[in-house]
């Protein structure tokens, strides 16, 4: 085969072969032109090793960024879940304490009424005794501590006058007042627990909202980390 100015001379070849060779000639000319243009532009074609190192560096950088964000978000979500567990325990304890306080409050009023039934009621007429029992029933009802305090003060003032009139021992008044004060303190604690329960419920709602909002991002970051870990593992092996 001879060579001429056209790099290939295939004038005597069959038509189909001439077409194929002409195609190769065009491809070679195009490659030479591109290479020449790149060299003239001062662009350096990176060796394979440098290209792989660049890819490894890119995946490593993304991994570092995603892992940092994931760890911060994961820690926050774990804390929310831990707080939720603690809140459930607190609510259970509060519910138990409320039942105890309700029972104790009724017991204190029952003790006060029993004391008066023994020491004062026998000295009173039926109407007056029934009125005192009705007042105690109101005090024992489900009322706010502030209202309970007002009723108790009015009750004790009336009771003080009756005990003086009927010559009942002062100690009876003192014991009755003490039992009623214990009952009111139980009611105060009940109110505090109820308010704490409301605050817990509000906090839990906010945290559940945060968990719902951040879960998709948490899942997305986990997926991206896995993807970049796999890619990094692959390209690290190509460096060997």
RACOR-V218824 format. One record per residue. N is the residue number from 1. RES is the residue in one letter. PSI is psi in radians with two decimals (* if undefined). OMEGA is omega in whole degrees, 0 to 359 (NA if undefined). BURIAL is # if it has 9 or more other C-alpha atoms within 8 Angstrom, else .. Layout:
[[N:RES:PSI:OMEGA:BURIAL] [N:RES:PSI:OMEGA:BURIAL]]
This chain:
[[1:X:2.36:181:.] [2:X:2.76:178:.] [3:X:2.46:177:.] [4:X:-2.76:179:.] [5:X:-0.40:183:.] [6:X:0.23:179:.] [7:X:-0.64:175:.] [8:X:2.40:175:#] [9:X:1.87:185:#] [10:X:0.67:183:#] [11:X:-0.45:181:.] [12:X:0.08:182:.] [13:X:2.75:174:.] [14:X:2.72:186:.] [15:X:-0.84:183:.] [16:X:-0.73:179:.] [17:X:-0.63:179:.] [18:X:-0.64:178:#] [19:X:-0.79:181:.] [20:X:-0.82:182:.] [21:X:-0.65:179:#] [22:X:-0.65:179:.] [23:X:-0.76:178:.] [24:X:-0.72:181:.] [25:X:-0.77:180:#] [26:X:-0.75:180:.] [27:X:-0.75:180:.] [28:X:-0.73:179:.] [29:X:-0.71:179:.] [30:X:-0.78:180:.] [31:X:-0.77:181:.] [32:X:-0.67:180:.] [33:X:-0.80:180:.] [34:X:-0.81:179:.] [35:X:-0.71:180:.] [36:X:-0.73:180:.] [37:X:-0.72:179:.] [38:X:-0.78:180:#] [39:X:-0.73:180:#] [40:X:-0.59:181:.] [41:X:-0.10:180:.] [42:X:0.37:179:.] [43:X:2.27:181:.] [44:X:2.21:176:.] [45:X:2.10:184:.] [46:X:2.47:173:.] [47:X:2.80:182:.] [48:X:-0.70:181:.] [49:X:-0.72:180:.] [50:X:-0.66:178:.] [51:X:-0.79:180:#] [52:X:-0.73:179:#] [53:X:-0.67:178:#] [54:X:-0.73:179:.] [55:X:-0.74:179:#] [56:X:-0.76:180:#] [57:X:-0.71:180:.] [58:X:-0.84:180:.] [59:X:-0.63:178:#] [60:X:-0.70:180:#] [61:X:-0.79:178:.] [62:X:-0.72:179:#] [63:X:-0.77:181:#] [64:X:-0.78:181:.] [65:X:-0.82:182:.] [66:X:-0.69:180:#] [67:X:-0.70:179:#] [68:X:-0.84:179:.] [69:X:-0.69:181:#] [70:X:-0.77:181:#] [71:X:-0.72:179:.] [72:X:-0.78:180:.] [73:X:-0.70:180:#] [74:X:-0.72:179:#] [75:X:-0.73:181:.] [76:X:-0.75:179:.] [77:X:-0.68:178:#] [78:X:-0.67:179:.] [79:X:-0.69:177:.] [80:X:-0.77:181:#] [81:X:-0.64:177:.] [82:X:-0.73:178:.] [83:X:-0.64:180:.] [84:X:-0.72:177:#] [85:X:-0.78:180:.] [86:X:-0.63:179:.] [87:X:-0.68:178:#] [88:X:-0.71:178:.] [89:X:-0.76:180:.] [90:X:-0.73:180:.] [91:X:-0.68:179:#] [92:X:-0.74:179:.] [93:X:-0.69:179:.] [94:X:-0.73:180:#] [95:X:-0.72:178:.] [96:X:-0.77:181:.] [97:X:-0.66:179:.] [98:X:-0.72:179:#] [99:X:-0.71:178:.] [100:X:-0.80:182:.] [101:X:-0.70:178:#] [102:X:-0.76:180:#] [103:X:-0.76:180:.] [104:X:-0.70:180:#] [105:X:-0.77:178:#] [106:X:-0.65:179:#] [107:X:-0.72:180:.] [108:X:-0.76:179:#] [109:X:-0.62:178:#] [110:X:-0.71:178:.] [111:X:-0.74:179:#] [112:X:-0.76:180:#] [113:X:-0.68:178:#] [114:X:-0.67:179:.] [115:X:-0.77:179:#] [116:X:-0.63:179:#] [117:X:-0.56:182:#] [118:X:-0.73:189:.] [119:X:-0.47:186:#] [120:X:-0.78:187:#] [121:X:-0.66:178:#] [122:X:-0.37:182:.] [123:X:-0.03:182:.] [124:X:2.77:173:.] [125:X:2.84:186:.] [126:X:-0.73:182:.] [127:X:-0.81:181:.] [128:X:-0.74:180:.] [129:X:-0.74:179:#] [130:X:-0.62:178:.] [131:X:-0.71:178:.] [132:X:-0.74:179:.] [133:X:-0.65:179:#] [134:X:-0.67:178:.] [135:X:-0.70:179:#] [136:X:-0.65:178:#] [137:X:-0.69:177:.] [138:X:-0.73:180:.] [139:X:-0.61:182:#] [140:X:-0.25:183:#] [141:X:3.09:180:.] [142:X:1.63:181:.] [143:X:2.81:178:.] [144:X:2.59:180:.] [145:X:-0.61:180:#] [146:X:-0.76:177:.] [147:X:-0.66:179:.] [148:X:-0.69:180:#] [149:X:-0.75:180:#] [150:X:-0.80:179:.] [151:X:-0.69:181:#] [152:X:-0.78:180:#] [153:X:-0.76:179:.] [154:X:-0.72:180:.] [155:X:-0.82:183:#] [156:X:-0.59:178:#] [157:X:-0.77:178:.] [158:X:-0.72:181:.] [159:X:-0.65:179:#] [160:X:-0.75:179:#] [161:X:-0.70:180:.] [162:X:-0.72:182:.] [163:X:-0.60:177:#] [164:X:-0.72:181:.] [165:X:-0.68:183:.] [166:X:0.08:177:.] [167:X:0.86:176:.] [168:X:2.50:182:#] [169:X:2.47:179:.] [170:X:-0.54:181:.] [171:X:-0.54:179:.] [172:X:-0.74:178:#] [173:X:-0.77:181:#] [174:X:-0.75:180:.] [175:X:-0.70:179:#] [176:X:-0.78:179:#] [177:X:-0.71:181:#] [178:X:-0.77:180:.] [179:X:-0.70:180:#] [180:X:-0.57:177:#] [181:X:-0.67:176:.] [182:X:-0.70:180:#] [183:X:-0.75:180:#] [184:X:-0.68:177:#] [185:X:-0.65:176:.] [186:X:-0.70:179:#] [187:X:-0.64:176:#] [188:X:-0.78:179:#] [189:X:-0.64:177:#] [190:X:-0.74:180:#] [191:X:-0.73:179:#] [192:X:-0.73:179:.] [193:X:-0.73:179:#] [194:X:-0.72:178:.] [195:X:-0.67:178:.] [196:X:-0.66:178:.] [197:X:-0.71:178:#] [198:X:-0.71:180:.] [199:X:-0.71:177:.] [200:X:-0.75:180:#] [201:X:-0.71:179:.] [202:X:-0.79:179:.] [203:X:-0.73:181:.] [204:X:-0.68:178:#] [205:X:-0.72:179:.] [206:X:-0.74:181:.] [207:X:-0.66:176:#] [208:X:-0.63:177:#] [209:X:-0.71:178:.] [210:X:-0.72:179:.] [211:X:-0.82:180:#] [212:X:-0.68:182:.] [213:X:-0.64:187:.] [214:X:-0.25:181:#] [215:X:-0.79:179:.] [216:X:-0.72:178:.] [217:X:-0.68:178:.] [218:X:-0.78:180:#] [219:X:-0.73:180:.] [220:X:-0.77:179:.] [221:X:-0.72:179:#] [222:X:-0.72:179:#] [223:X:-0.75:180:.] [224:X:-0.68:179:#] [225:X:-0.79:179:#] [226:X:-0.74:181:.] [227:X:-0.80:181:.] [228:X:-0.55:176:#] [229:X:-0.77:179:#] [230:X:-0.77:180:.] [231:X:-0.73:180:#] [232:X:-0.72:179:#] [233:X:-0.72:180:.] [234:X:-0.88:185:.] [235:X:-0.50:175:#] [236:X:-0.66:179:#] [237:X:-0.50:180:.] [238:X:-0.34:181:.] [239:X:-0.43:184:.] [240:X:*:NA:.]]
